[in-house]
Amino acid sequence: MRAGLVDRRWYPDVWDVPGGHVEEGEAPQESLVRELREELAITVPAPPGPPLHELRTAAFDMQIWLVERWTGTPVNAAPEEHDAVAWFGKADLGDLRLAHESLLSMLTAVLTG
């Protein structure tokens, strides 16, 4: 198993999960579907259950879902937002600068299976 991450243009050489802001009137699950379509050009089903991980800071709340199936080929469909999109295995994670400290343990757990 591998994790798809994005290198956001405004944070060079820092990897993050794809996604963005929930728009007014939109459920977080709907935001996930929209953001992955906009950023990676893939279609995913709305997640049926709770998020895999939640990150809360003074600046934002983030919900992360595990997406295991999609339609389309993931590409950098938002080059104005991302410098790169790449896939990483568990062995790669320790070498990455991640946007949020808690992503390392969460991604390691997911990739361990």
N, C-alpha and C positions, 0 to 999 in steps of 0.2 A: 504494500500500500504506500501511496505517496501523498503529500500535501501540496496543493496548489496555492502559491503565495504571490503577492504583487510587491514590486519595488515602487513605492509611491514617489512621484516626481518631486514633491516638496520635502521629502525625507530621503535624500540620496543614500543608497547602500543600506537601507533599513527595510526589512521584509515584514509584510503584514498580511492578514487575511483580506480577501476582496470584500467589498461592501461599501456602505455609505450611510447617509442619513435617511431616517424614516420621514417621508413626506406627510403633510397634514392630511388626516383622514385615512392614512394607510396603516395597516397592521404590520408589525415587524416581519412576519412571515412573507407578506406581500412585498415588502422592501427587499428582502433577500432575493426573491424571484426577479424583481425589476433590476436590482443592482448587478446580479450575475449576467443578466441579458445585456445590460448596458456596458459592463466592464469586460466581460469575457466572451460575449456573443454566444452564450449557451442558454438553453431552456431547462429549467429545473422545476419539479413539482413543489408546491408549497409544503414545508415540513409539517407533519401531522402532530408532532409532540413538542415538548419543551426544548429550549436551546441546550446544546451540549455544555456550553460554558457561558458565564456572564461576567463581564468586567465592568465595575463601577468606579468612576473617579469623580473628582470635583468638576471636571470639565465635560464628561460624557458618560453615558451608559452604553455598553456594547453587548449584544447577544450574538452568540456564534452557534451555528448549526452544522452538523456533519452532512455533507452532500455526497452521496455515493453513486448517484446516477443522474445523467443529464442527456440532452439531445444537442448535437452539434460538437464542434471541435473548439476547445478553449483557445482563444487568441487574445492578444492585447487590443481590445476593441476601443480602448480609451487612452490612446497615447498621450493625450494632453494631461492625463492624471497619473499614468504609470510609465516608468522607464522600461519595465520588464515584467513578464509573467513567467514563472518557472515552477517546476515540480521538484520536491525534495523528499528524500527518504529519511527515516529516523536517524541514520548515521550522519546525515548532512546538517542536522539541526544545531548541533553544538558550535558549528563554524559560522552561523548566521547571526547578524545583528537583527533582533526582532523588535518590532514596534512596542510591544508590551511584554514585560518580564514574565507574566503568567502564561504567555503563549507557549513557552518552551515545555513546561510540564504538561499542558493540555495536549499539544501536538504529539509529544512523546507517548503519552498514554493512548491516544487514538492510533498512532502508527504501530504501537506494540500489539494492538488488537485485543 
